[in-house]
Amino acid sequence: MTTFVMVHGAWAGAWGWDLVAKRLRTAGHDVYVPTLSGLGERSHLALLPITLSTHIDDIVNEMIWHDLDDVVLVAHSYGGFVATGVAERAAERIASIVYLDAFIPADGQSFEDVMGEKLTGPVVPVPEIGDNEYATEAESERVAALSTPQPTGTFTERLKVTGAYLKIARKTYILASGWNGFGSVAAPLRDDPEWNVHELPCGHDVPLLMPGELAQLLERV
């Protein structure tokens, strides 16, 4: 049995991991999927002063209050910022870290810096879903209905990175190869013996597009 802690991406919530979490739990694993503050079912908090540090606290506190150790920490997309910050705070609880088509921020970097856009206002609106991003129009409509604006402070706060995530024993990057997104993040890791790099042939929202294949891969890595 493995203990997984899942970190969802921007504008999403724990709902985005439902299909993967169900499969892993059926296989006998413990799976924790906290929704980050101000998003999903916690979107009623969105106008509070929520920052990236708040989201890091969400995950660290999940591990502390549930007394979790030997955790496989899995982070999707923006969640890479959160997981990298969690490693700075609680690396001793993490046995393996998995970046799923995710950002790996440098020291002093924010999501705003990476995106190259100046963000203003209390929240950042949900981006439009691209054509053919999901298999059916119904699924696109479902994702659009569940996505919520994200507190701007989570995108503008710069992260202090000392490299704690690099000291975690097992490091994995899973690239969604069906779109031109995070190839440049995965590329330098392919020749690094400290990392395992895998690919899944789909678009960015891997937990919804290939949940079965992703769950099987997570069990292996």
C-alpha positions in Angstrom: 0.0 0.0 0.0 1.2 3.5 -0.9 0.1 6.8 0.4 -0.5 9.4 -2.3 -1.1 13.1 -1.8 -2.3 14.7 -5.0 -2.0 18.4 -5.9 -4.4 19.7 -8.5 -3.6 22.5 -11.0 -4.8 26.0 -11.4 -8.5 26.9 -11.6 -9.3 23.2 -10.6 -10.1 21.3 -7.4 -10.0 17.8 -6.0 -12.6 16.9 -8.5 -10.0 16.8 -11.2 -8.3 13.8 -9.6 -11.5 11.8 -8.9 -11.0 9.2 -11.7 -7.4 8.5 -10.7 -8.0 8.5 -7.0 -10.9 6.0 -7.4 -8.6 3.6 -9.3 -5.8 3.9 -6.8 -8.1 3.4 -3.8 -9.6 0.4 -5.4 -6.1 -1.0 -5.7 -5.6 -0.6 -2.0 -3.7 2.6 -1.7 -4.4 5.6 0.5 -5.1 8.7 -1.5 -5.5 12.3 -0.2 -6.7 15.0 -2.5 -7.1 18.3 -0.7 -8.7 21.2 -2.7 -6.5 24.2 -2.5 -7.9 27.3 -0.7 -10.1 29.5 -2.8 -10.8 26.9 -5.5 -13.5 24.2 -6.2 -15.7 23.6 -3.2 -13.6 26.2 -1.3 -14.2 28.9 -3.9 -16.3 30.8 -1.3 -12.9 31.8 0.2 -11.4 33.2 -3.0 -11.6 36.8 -2.0 -9.5 36.3 1.2 -5.8 37.1 1.0 -4.8 33.7 -0.4 -1.3 33.3 -1.7 1.0 30.5 -2.9 2.1 30.1 0.7 -1.5 29.4 1.6 -1.6 26.6 -0.9 1.7 25.2 0.4 0.2 25.3 3.9 -2.9 23.4 2.6 -0.7 20.4 1.5 1.7 20.5 4.4 -1.2 20.6 6.9 -2.9 17.7 5.1 0.2 15.6 5.8 0.6 16.8 9.4 -3.0 16.4 10.5 -3.3 13.0 8.9 0.2 12.0 10.2 1.3 11.0 6.7 4.9 9.8 6.0 6.6 8.0 3.1 4.2 10.0 0.8 4.2 10.0 -3.0 3.5 13.6 -3.7 2.0 14.1 -7.2 1.6 17.6 -8.6 -0.2 18.6 -11.8 0.6 21.8 -13.8 0.5 24.8 -11.4 0.6 22.3 -8.6 4.4 22.0 -9.4 4.8 25.3 -7.7 2.9 24.1 -4.6 4.8 20.7 -4.4 8.2 22.4 -4.8 7.2 24.6 -1.8 5.9 21.7 0.2 9.3 19.9 -0.3 10.9 23.0 1.3 8.8 22.6 4.3 8.2 18.8 4.7 10.7 16.9 2.6 11.2 14.4 5.5 7.6 13.2 4.9 8.0 12.6 1.1 9.4 9.4 -0.3 8.8 10.3 -3.9 7.8 13.4 -5.9 6.0 13.2 -9.2 5.6 16.3 -11.5 2.8 15.6 -13.9 3.0 18.0 -16.9 3.9 20.5 -14.2 6.1 23.5 -13.6 9.4 23.1 -11.7 10.0 26.7 -10.5 13.4 28.2 -10.0 14.3 30.2 -6.9 12.5 33.5 -6.8 10.1 32.6 -9.6 6.3 33.0 -9.7 3.6 31.6 -11.9 3.2 35.2 -13.2 6.9 35.3 -14.2 6.6 32.0 -16.1 3.5 33.0 -18.0 5.0 36.4 -18.8 1.7 38.2 -18.1 1.0 40.9 -15.5 -1.9 39.8 -13.4 -4.2 42.3 -11.6 -7.4 42.1 -9.6 -8.4 39.8 -6.8 -8.9 36.7 -8.9 -7.7 35.4 -12.3 -10.6 34.3 -14.5 -10.8 30.7 -15.8 -9.3 30.5 -19.3 -11.4 29.3 -22.2 -11.2 25.6 -23.0 -9.7 24.9 -26.3 -11.4 23.0 -29.1 -11.0 19.2 -28.9 -9.2 19.5 -25.5 -11.6 16.8 -24.2 -13.1 13.8 -25.8 -16.7 15.1 -25.8 -18.4 18.4 -25.6 -20.2 17.2 -22.5 -16.9 16.7 -20.7 -15.7 20.2 -21.8 -18.9 21.7 -20.4 -18.4 19.8 -17.2 -14.9 21.0 -16.7 -15.9 24.6 -17.5 -18.8 24.3 -14.9 -16.5 23.1 -12.2 -13.5 25.3 -12.8 -13.3 28.5 -10.6 -11.4 31.8 -10.8 -8.0 31.6 -8.9 -6.9 34.0 -6.2 -4.3 36.2 -7.9 -1.9 36.1 -5.0 -1.2 32.4 -5.7 0.2 33.4 -9.1 2.2 36.5 -8.1 4.0 35.3 -5.0 7.6 34.3 -5.7 8.8 31.0 -4.3 11.9 30.5 -2.3 13.6 27.4 -3.7 16.7 26.0 -2.0 16.6 22.7 -4.0 14.9 20.6 -1.3 12.9 18.7 -3.9 16.1 17.5 -5.5 17.1 15.7 -2.3 13.9 13.5 -2.4 15.0 10.0 -3.1 12.7 9.3 -6.1 11.9 12.0 -8.6 9.7 11.5 -11.6 8.5 13.7 -14.4 5.4 12.6 -16.5 5.1 14.5 -19.7 1.8 14.8 -21.6 3.2 14.4 -25.1 -0.1 15.1 -27.0 0.4 18.9 -26.9 3.3 21.4 -27.1 3.4 22.4 -23.4 6.0 21.1 -21.0 8.5 19.4 -23.3 11.2 22.0 -22.4 10.7 21.2 -18.7 11.1 17.5 -19.2 14.0 17.7 -21.8 16.9 18.4 -19.4 15.7 15.7 -17.0 15.9 12.8 -19.6 19.6 12.5 -19.2 19.7 13.0 -15.5 20.1 9.7 -13.7 18.4 11.2 -10.6 15.1 11.4 -12.6 12.7 9.0 -14.3 10.9 10.6 -17.2 7.7 9.0 -18.7 5.2 10.1 -21.4 1.5 9.8 -21.8 0.1 10.5 -25.3 -2.6 13.0 -24.5 -3.3 16.7 -23.8 -2.5 18.6 -20.6 -5.3 17.5 -18.4 -3.9 14.0 -17.9 -6.0 13.0 -14.9 -9.2 13.4 -16.9 -7.9 12.3 -20.3 -6.0 9.1 -19.4 -7.0 8.3 -15.7 -6.5 4.5 -16.0 -3.1 4.7 -17.7 -2.0 7.4 -15.2 -3.0 5.4 -12.2 -1.1 2.4 -13.5 2.0 4.6 -14.1 1.8 6.1 -10.6 1.7 2.7 -9.1 4.9 1.8 -11.0 6.9 5.0 -10.3 
